Amino acid sequence: MPSNAVRIVARILWILPAILIFLTLNQAKVALDLRATWEEGTPATADVLVFENSNRADVTYGYVSLQVLLPDGQTLTKEKMSLPHSLLPRLEGQETLAVRVRPGAAQEIVIAQLMPTHWLIAASQAGISFLGALLFFAGVFWWNRYLKKN
């Protein structure tokens, strides 16, 4: 006969599939936003203001700050735009970048040379987290069912 503590833990574990579903939806939205800016955005050239790439063993991070002159004469500046760490070396040493811009969108700027890979990373993360959610759901469902029977 399982103890009360085991039953409580089994119930609390339902949070994990829910978190993974939330992560799936978030990453799917990122992938869709990237694709929408790529397809509907205006082609432009961005000046690289800051490029930071840290490869320390304890902390790896990187970002790029861009300034884009829009066709209507306005300037769009994106400070500390985080990118997947594996993509940052592709931008190193460049002073200008071809971009697609969609002001006001969730993903306002998409860097042309990174787009296919950036989109694939976001879509893959959505798929992997969905698979994880399914596996955790099955495991938690099975465990709770087992505890209910015994």
N, C-alpha and C positions, 0 to 999 in steps of 0.2 A: 504494500500500500504506500503510494508516494506521499511524502510529507506536504504540508501546506506551503512551505517555502518553495518546494519544487514546482508546485502548481502555480504559484505567483510568478516565478521566473518564466514558466512556460507561457503565461498570459502576457507578460511584459515583452517577451521576444517578438510579439506581433508588431512591435514598433519598427524592427529592422526591415521587414519587407516594405513597410510604409515609407521609411526613409529612402530606401532604394528606388521606389516608384517616384518619389519626389525628385530624386537625383536624375532619374531617367527623363522625366518631363523637362527638367531644367536644361539638361544637355541637348535634348531634342529641340528645345526652343532656341538655344544658342546656334545649333546647326542650321535651323530654318532661318534665323535672323542673318547669319552669315551669307546664306544662299540668296536671300531676298536683297540684301545690300549689293551683292555681286551682280545679280541679274537686273535690278532696277536702279542701281546707283549710277551717278555721273562719273565718267572717267576723269581723273585729275592727277596732278603730280604733287606729292607731299615733300616738304623739306624736313629732314631729320634734325630735330633740335637736340635731343639727348638719346644716347644709346647706352644702356647699362646691362651688362651680362656678368653675373657673379657665378663662378664655378667652385666656390669653397666646398670642402667636403661636408661641412655641417649644414650649409644653407646654399641651395641653388635657386636663383631667381633671375629674372631679367625683364626689362621693359624698354619701350621706345616711346619717345614723345614726338608727335608729328604736328606740322602746321600745313594746312592745305588752303590755297587760294581758290575759292569757288568761282565758277563762271560769272556769277552776278557781282563779283568784286569783294564779297565778304570773305573773312578768314575764319576757318574752323581749326581750332587747336585742340588736340587730344593729348593730355598729359599722362605720362606713365601708363601707356597702353600695354597691359600684360599680354604676353603671348606664350604659347607652349615653349618651354625651355629648349627643346630639341630644334625648334625653328629659328631661334635667335642667331645662330652663326651664319645663316643665309643672308642676314641683313648687315652684318658687321662691315664697317668701312664705307658704307653707302651714304651719300649726302642727300640724295633724292630717291623717292620710290614712286612707282606707278600704283595708284590706288583707285578704288571706287568709293564714292561718297554718297551718303543718303542722310542729310542732316535731320536730326530729331528721331532717328530710328534707334532701336536698341543697340545695334552694331552700326555706328555711324560711318566708320572707316574700315575697309577691307583692303589689305595689302595684296596686290595682284599676284606676285610671285609666291605668296604663301597660301593663297586661297584654297587650292585643291587639297593640300595636305591639312590645313587648318580645319576645313570642313570635315574631312575624313576622320580626324582625331575626335572632334566633337560628336559626330555620328557614331563612331565606334564606342565612345564612352557611354553614349545613350544605350546602345545595344548590350554592352557588357553589364551595365547596371540593371537593365531589364532582365537579363539572364540571371543575375544574382538575386534579383527580387523573386523571380519564379522559383529558384532553388530554395531560398530561405522560406518562402511561403509554403512550399511543399514540406520542408523539414519541420517547420513550426506546426503546420496543420497535422502532420503525422504524429508528432510528439504530443500535442494536445489531445488528439483522438486516442492515442495509446493510454495517456493518463486518465482519460474519462472512462475507458473500458476497465482499467485496473483499479 
